[in-house]
Amino acid sequence: MTSSGTVLAITTAPAYGADLVHHQSVFAVEGVGLEGDRHAGNRRAVTIVCTGELGKAAAEHGVETIDGVATRRNIVVDLPSLPRTHGTRFRIGDAEFEVWRDCAPCNLMDDFFGVGAQVALKNRAGISASVVSGGEVAVGDLVTGL
């Protein structure tokens, strides 16, 4: 896969179920995750979702769009697809990330987007990644190395 895209949105949540905090930029801490996010420090350190996969899920689900921010992933990027192979490395802004795994859509997706959304989002609900090399990530930054 060789493509590049841009960051459209960045959010964090300080605790499970907490309101999302929207950022113009955030610091990705090596081996930890995004500053201020509840997933920082665990394997699912940073979650990323892309517009191309959300568009396919929306079409399958019969809706016009599925909002990337509403999926509660940390970073929304404008790309046709995301890598799912564990260990794949890529850059966003100043930080380097490594794919951990696919993010399975939870049952809340049906609550957020209507019954059937969880099924439509299978293999399209984003990825989780670890921070290999820290740095600032900002809205508008390029996603490279894919």
Number of C-alpha atoms within 10 A of each C-alpha: 8 6 12 17 17 19 22 19 20 25 22 25 18 15 12 9 8 10 12 18 13 14 15 13 16 18 16 28 20 17 17 20 26 28 15 16 20 17 21 21 18 12 16 19 22 28 26 23 26 25 22 16 24 23 20 17 24 19 14 15 20 12 13 11 15 22 15 24 17 11 20 21 24 26 24 24 26 19 18 15 18 23 17 17 13 14 14 15 19 18 20 25 20 16 19 22 23 20 24 22 20 22 21 16 19 15 13 13 21 16 12 14 18 12 14 15 24 22 18 22 25 16 16 24 27 30 24 24 27 28 26 20 15 19 18 15 25 21 19 17 18 19 22 16 14 16
